[in-house]
């Protein structure tokens, strides 16, 4: 028998050589055949064995999977905030979201159809999940409701991201009295006088100052008022 073959007679080529830990490589063809026989005999046991082997090799806990690496292929860190563990394999959340975004942009209609089909089969589950999210994110829900109300009243679209940026730029305080209480969306030029619902025409005011301003056109924004 040639030295370039395994004992089974199959060639000892790179494509047919499977790693075997610290021991010599084994025949990949025979190994795959054994796996197929074991799976056919007891699928549940074969899956459990495969899962245990994978966990021993790359880890199965969040923050510990594939512990030999500290970053993903794109350089993003594997920390608690950026780690997604699926079936014992650690994935980068940033890269995963980017791949999902690119996939959606290539074929959005496929995702819409899949979502509608899933919703029809899991309507109660979807409604319950939405209610749980709303309970945990009441401020975001309230903001979304206010933005929708303003869109119906005036021309233009003010997004949640734009409003949050405006609030942050002004120190998260009322521009009229300086309080740090709950802020409301105030239109510099009131909607009743033709004001538009855009980022260039809104300013953060507390509810008291917003009410006292009423339908008057007052610009409390320092940078814009100085121009």
C-alpha positions as CSV (number, residue, x, y, z in Angstrom):
1,X,0.0,0.0,0.0
2,X,1.3,3.4,-0.9
3,X,2.4,5.7,1.9
4,X,0.2,8.4,0.3
5,X,-3.0,6.6,1.3
6,X,-4.7,6.0,4.7
7,X,-5.1,2.5,6.0
8,X,-8.6,2.5,4.5
9,X,-7.1,3.0,1.1
10,X,-8.4,6.5,0.5
11,X,-5.8,9.1,-0.6
12,X,-3.9,11.1,2.0
13,X,-4.5,14.4,0.1
14,X,-5.0,17.8,1.8
15,X,-8.6,17.8,0.7
16,X,-9.2,14.3,2.3
17,X,-7.2,14.9,5.5
18,X,-9.2,15.9,8.6
19,X,-7.6,17.3,11.7
20,X,-7.5,15.0,14.7
21,X,-6.3,17.2,17.6
22,X,-2.6,16.6,18.3
23,X,-2.7,13.2,16.6
24,X,-2.1,12.5,12.9
25,X,-4.8,13.6,10.5
26,X,-7.5,11.1,9.7
27,X,-9.4,10.2,6.6
28,X,-12.1,12.8,6.0
29,X,-14.2,10.4,3.8
30,X,-14.3,7.7,6.5
31,X,-15.0,10.3,9.2
32,X,-17.9,11.7,7.3
33,X,-19.3,8.2,6.6
34,X,-19.1,7.4,10.4
35,X,-21.0,10.6,11.2
36,X,-23.7,9.8,8.7
37,X,-24.1,6.3,10.1
38,X,-24.3,7.7,13.7
39,X,-26.8,10.3,12.7
40,X,-29.0,7.8,10.9
41,X,-28.9,5.5,14.0
42,X,-29.7,8.2,16.6
43,X,-30.2,11.8,15.2
44,X,-30.8,13.3,18.7
45,X,-27.6,11.8,20.2
46,X,-25.6,12.8,17.1
47,X,-26.7,16.4,17.4
48,X,-26.0,16.5,21.1
49,X,-22.4,15.1,20.6
50,X,-21.8,17.6,17.8
51,X,-23.0,20.5,20.0
52,X,-20.7,19.4,22.9
53,X,-17.7,19.2,20.6
54,X,-18.4,22.7,19.2
55,X,-18.8,24.2,22.6
56,X,-15.5,22.6,23.8
57,X,-13.8,24.0,20.7
58,X,-15.2,27.6,20.6
59,X,-17.0,28.0,23.9
60,X,-20.8,28.3,24.5
61,X,-21.2,31.2,26.9
62,X,-21.7,34.8,26.0
63,X,-18.4,36.6,26.2
64,X,-16.5,33.3,26.2
65,X,-17.2,31.8,22.8
66,X,-14.2,31.7,20.5
67,X,-12.1,33.1,23.4
68,X,-8.9,32.9,21.4
69,X,-10.0,36.2,19.6
70,X,-10.6,39.6,21.2
71,X,-12.1,41.2,18.0
72,X,-14.1,40.2,15.0
73,X,-12.6,40.1,11.5
74,X,-13.4,43.8,11.0
75,X,-11.7,44.8,14.3
76,X,-14.8,45.3,16.4
77,X,-14.3,44.2,20.1
78,X,-15.9,41.1,21.5
79,X,-17.4,42.6,24.6
80,X,-20.7,42.2,26.4
81,X,-22.4,44.9,24.4
82,X,-21.1,43.7,21.0
83,X,-21.4,39.9,21.5
84,X,-24.2,37.8,20.0
85,X,-24.1,34.1,20.8
86,X,-25.9,31.7,18.6
87,X,-25.7,27.9,19.1
88,X,-22.3,28.3,20.9
89,X,-20.8,30.5,18.2
90,X,-20.0,34.2,19.0
91,X,-20.9,36.8,16.5
92,X,-20.2,40.6,16.3
93,X,-23.4,42.5,16.6
94,X,-22.2,45.5,14.5
95,X,-21.2,43.2,11.6
96,X,-24.4,41.2,12.0
97,X,-26.5,44.3,11.8
98,X,-24.6,45.6,8.8
99,X,-25.0,42.3,6.9
100,X,-28.8,42.3,7.7
101,X,-29.0,45.9,6.5
102,X,-27.3,45.1,3.2
103,X,-29.4,42.0,2.7
104,X,-32.6,44.0,3.3
105,X,-31.5,46.7,0.8
106,X,-30.9,44.1,-1.8
107,X,-34.4,42.6,-1.5
108,X,-36.7,44.5,0.8
109,X,-39.9,42.9,-0.6
110,X,-38.7,39.4,0.4
111,X,-38.4,40.6,4.0
112,X,-41.8,42.3,3.9
113,X,-43.4,39.1,2.7
114,X,-41.6,37.0,5.3
115,X,-42.6,39.4,8.1
116,X,-46.2,39.4,7.1
117,X,-46.3,35.6,6.8
118,X,-44.6,35.3,10.3
119,X,-47.1,37.8,11.8
120,X,-50.1,35.9,10.5
121,X,-48.8,32.7,12.2
122,X,-47.6,34.5,15.4
123,X,-50.0,37.4,15.8
124,X,-50.5,37.0,19.6
125,X,-46.8,36.5,20.2
126,X,-46.0,39.7,18.1
127,X,-48.6,41.8,20.0
128,X,-47.3,40.6,23.4
129,X,-43.7,41.4,22.4
130,X,-44.8,44.9,21.2
131,X,-46.5,45.6,24.5
132,X,-43.5,44.5,26.5
133,X,-41.2,46.8,24.4
134,X,-43.7,49.7,24.9
135,X,-43.7,49.2,28.6
136,X,-39.9,49.2,28.8
137,X,-39.6,52.2,26.4
138,X,-42.4,54.6,27.4
139,X,-40.4,57.8,26.6
140,X,-39.7,56.6,23.0
141,X,-43.3,55.6,22.6
142,X,-44.5,59.0,23.8
143,X,-42.0,60.8,21.5
144,X,-43.2,58.8,18.5
145,X,-46.8,59.7,19.3
146,X,-46.0,63.4,19.5
147,X,-44.0,63.3,16.3
148,X,-47.0,61.7,14.5
149,X,-49.3,64.3,15.9
150,X,-47.1,67.2,14.6
151,X,-46.9,65.5,11.2
152,X,-50.6,65.5,10.9
153,X,-50.8,69.2,11.9
154,X,-48.1,70.7,9.7
155,X,-46.0,70.2,6.6
156,X,-42.6,68.8,6.9
157,X,-41.1,65.8,8.8
158,X,-39.2,66.0,12.1
159,X,-37.6,62.6,12.9
160,X,-36.9,61.2,16.4
161,X,-33.2,61.3,15.7
162,X,-33.3,64.9,14.7
163,X,-35.3,65.9,17.8
164,X,-32.9,64.0,20.1
165,X,-29.9,65.7,18.5
166,X,-31.6,69.2,19.0
167,X,-32.2,68.4,22.7
168,X,-28.6,67.3,23.1
169,X,-27.1,70.3,21.4
170,X,-29.0,72.6,23.8
171,X,-27.9,70.8,26.9
172,X,-31.2,68.9,27.5
173,X,-32.7,72.1,29.1
174,X,-35.6,74.3,28.4
175,X,-34.3,77.3,26.3
176,X,-36.7,79.7,28.0
177,X,-36.3,79.0,31.7
178,X,-33.3,76.6,31.8
179,X,-35.1,73.8,33.7
180,X,-34.1,70.2,33.0
181,X,-37.6,68.9,33.4
182,X,-39.5,67.0,30.6
183,X,-39.1,68.9,27.3
184,X,-41.7,69.4,24.7
185,X,-41.5,70.2,21.0
186,X,-42.1,73.9,20.3
187,X,-42.3,75.4,16.8
188,X,-40.5,78.7,16.6
189,X,-43.0,79.9,14.0
190,X,-46.3,78.4,15.3
191,X,-48.1,75.9,13.1
192,X,-51.2,78.1,13.3
193,X,-49.2,80.8,11.5
194,X,-47.8,78.6,8.8
195,X,-44.8,77.2,10.6
196,X,-43.4,73.9,9.3
197,X,-42.6,70.8,11.2
198,X,-38.9,70.5,10.5
199,X,-35.7,70.6,12.6
200,X,-35.0,74.2,11.5
201,X,-38.2,75.4,13.1
202,X,-38.3,73.6,16.5
203,X,-36.8,74.2,19.9
204,X,-37.0,72.4,23.2
205,X,-39.2,74.0,25.9
206,X,-40.7,72.7,29.1
207,X,-44.5,72.4,29.0
208,X,-45.0,75.5,31.1
209,X,-42.9,77.7,28.8
210,X,-44.4,76.1,25.7
211,X,-47.9,76.9,27.0
212,X,-47.0,80.5,28.0
213,X,-45.4,81.1,24.5
214,X,-48.7,80.1,22.9
215,X,-49.0,81.3,19.3
216,X,-46.3,83.9,19.5
217,X,-43.1,83.6,17.3
218,X,-40.2,83.7,19.8
219,X,-36.8,82.2,19.0
220,X,-35.0,81.2,22.2
221,X,-32.1,79.5,20.3
222,X,-29.0,81.6,21.1
223,X,-27.1,80.8,17.9
224,X,-30.0,81.5,15.6
225,X,-31.3,84.5,17.5
226,X,-28.0,86.2,17.1
227,X,-28.0,86.0,13.3
